[in-house]
Amino acid sequence: MSISMSSASLPIFKSMLGNLSHFLDKAQAHAEAKKFDAAVLLQCRLAPDMLPFTRQVLIACDGPKLGVARLSGVEAPKFEDNEATLPELKARIEKTLAYLESVPAERLDGTEDKEITFPVGREKTRTMKGEAYLKHWVLPNFFFHVTTAYAILRHNGVALGKTDYLLGSQA
């Protein structure tokens, strides 16, 4: 039995976005325990040429939202990208989860061979079949940004571990 496009995407996005929200809870608790403004974490980055924490979270939300929209044909909501606090980032995750919840699995299933053209940078596009797009673009990009957000927080002393990354939303 083969797996469906919906089962290879929606549950993974929902679980990992829940874990990302859990990271934000732990970051807020860390800032409160150490008595510093949690906003300090928002501009942290692992290297000078990497995007800061806030952008990692926004992109981690946009990847699934736009990927599912392109595959399913269900229009994605537009977000303003103006989040400036951990609670606002959590709200962004919740809005993304609500959108993913609204997309019927049937709209994703059967899109394996659908041609998907998407931007890669400011002036270029790329076209891939739906299954390849999901497996080799959307999912790896999503995990990259969730992992980078995790690493930024961990690097800044937030007590996160592998269990938080894998099972945080169930903790």
C-alpha positions in Angstrom: 0.0 0.0 0.0 1.4 3.4 -0.9 1.1 6.4 1.3 -1.0 9.4 0.3 0.2 13.0 -0.2 -2.0 14.1 2.7 -0.6 11.5 5.1 2.9 12.3 4.0 2.4 16.0 4.8 -0.4 17.2 7.0 0.3 15.1 10.1 4.0 15.9 9.9 3.4 19.6 9.6 0.9 19.7 12.4 3.1 17.7 14.8 6.3 19.7 14.1 4.5 23.0 14.3 3.1 21.9 17.6 6.7 21.1 18.7 7.8 24.5 17.5 5.1 26.2 19.6 6.4 24.1 22.5 9.9 25.5 21.9 8.4 29.0 22.2 6.8 28.1 25.5 10.1 26.9 26.8 11.9 30.0 25.5 9.4 32.2 27.4 9.8 30.2 30.6 13.6 30.4 30.2 13.5 34.2 29.8 11.2 34.5 32.9 13.4 32.2 35.0 16.6 34.1 34.0 14.9 37.5 34.3 15.6 38.8 30.8 13.3 40.1 28.1 12.3 37.2 25.8 12.4 39.7 22.9 16.2 39.3 23.0 15.9 35.9 21.5 14.0 37.1 18.5 17.0 38.5 16.7 19.4 35.8 17.7 21.1 33.8 14.9 23.6 31.0 14.7 25.9 32.8 12.2 26.0 36.4 10.9 24.8 35.5 7.5 21.8 33.4 8.7 18.3 34.7 9.2 17.3 35.5 12.8 15.0 33.4 15.0 11.9 35.3 14.1 12.4 34.7 10.4 13.1 31.0 11.0 9.7 30.6 12.7 7.9 32.6 10.0 9.5 30.5 7.2 8.7 27.3 9.2 5.1 28.4 9.0 5.1 29.6 5.4 6.7 26.4 4.0 3.8 24.1 4.9 1.2 26.8 4.2 2.4 27.6 0.7 3.3 24.0 -0.1 -0.1 22.7 0.8 -1.7 25.6 -1.1 0.3 24.9 -4.2 -0.5 21.2 -4.1 -4.1 21.3 -3.1 -5.2 24.5 -4.9 -6.8 25.8 -1.7 -5.7 29.4 -1.3 -3.4 30.1 1.5 -4.0 33.0 3.9 -1.7 36.0 3.7 0.1 36.9 6.9 1.7 40.3 7.5 5.1 39.0 8.8 5.0 41.6 11.6 5.3 39.3 14.6 7.5 40.9 17.3 7.0 38.8 20.4 7.0 35.1 21.3 3.2 35.2 21.9 2.7 36.7 18.4 4.9 33.9 16.9 2.8 31.3 18.7 -0.3 33.0 17.2 1.3 32.7 13.8 1.8 29.0 14.3 -1.8 28.6 15.4 -3.0 30.5 12.3 -0.9 28.2 10.2 -2.3 25.1 11.9 -5.8 26.4 11.4 -5.2 26.7 7.7 -3.7 23.2 7.5 -6.7 21.9 9.4 -9.1 23.5 6.8 -7.5 21.8 3.8 -9.4 18.5 3.0 -7.0 15.6 2.6 -8.7 14.7 -0.7 -7.4 18.0 -2.2 -3.8 16.8 -1.6 -4.3 13.2 -2.5 -3.6 12.4 -6.2 -1.3 15.5 -6.7 1.8 13.4 -7.1 2.1 14.2 -10.8 0.8 17.8 -10.6 3.3 20.3 -12.0 4.2 22.8 -9.3 6.0 26.0 -10.2 7.3 28.0 -7.3 9.8 30.8 -6.6 13.4 30.0 -5.7 14.8 33.4 -4.8 13.6 36.7 -6.0 13.8 36.2 -9.8 13.8 32.5 -10.5 11.2 29.7 -10.4 11.5 26.0 -10.4 9.0 23.4 -11.6 8.7 19.9 -10.0 6.1 17.2 -9.9 4.0 17.3 -6.7 5.5 14.2 -5.0 9.1 15.4 -5.7 8.1 18.9 -4.6 6.8 17.6 -1.3 9.6 15.1 -0.6 12.6 17.1 -1.9 11.6 20.7 -1.4 8.8 21.4 1.1 9.6 18.8 3.8 13.4 19.4 3.9 13.0 23.2 3.9 10.4 22.9 6.7 12.7 20.7 8.8 15.6 23.0 8.2 13.8 26.0 9.6 12.3 24.2 12.6 15.7 22.7 13.4 17.4 26.1 13.0 14.9 27.7 15.4 15.5 24.8 17.8 19.3 25.3 17.5 19.1 29.0 18.1 17.1 28.6 21.3 19.3 25.7 22.5 22.4 27.8 21.7 21.0 30.6 23.9 20.5 28.3 26.9 16.9 27.2 26.5 16.6 23.8 28.0 15.5 21.9 24.9 16.4 18.3 24.1 15.7 15.7 21.5 12.4 14.8 23.2 11.2 18.4 22.8 12.1 18.3 19.1 10.3 15.0 18.5 7.5 15.0 21.1 7.3 18.5 22.5 3.7 19.2 21.6 2.7 16.0 23.5 4.6 17.0 26.6 
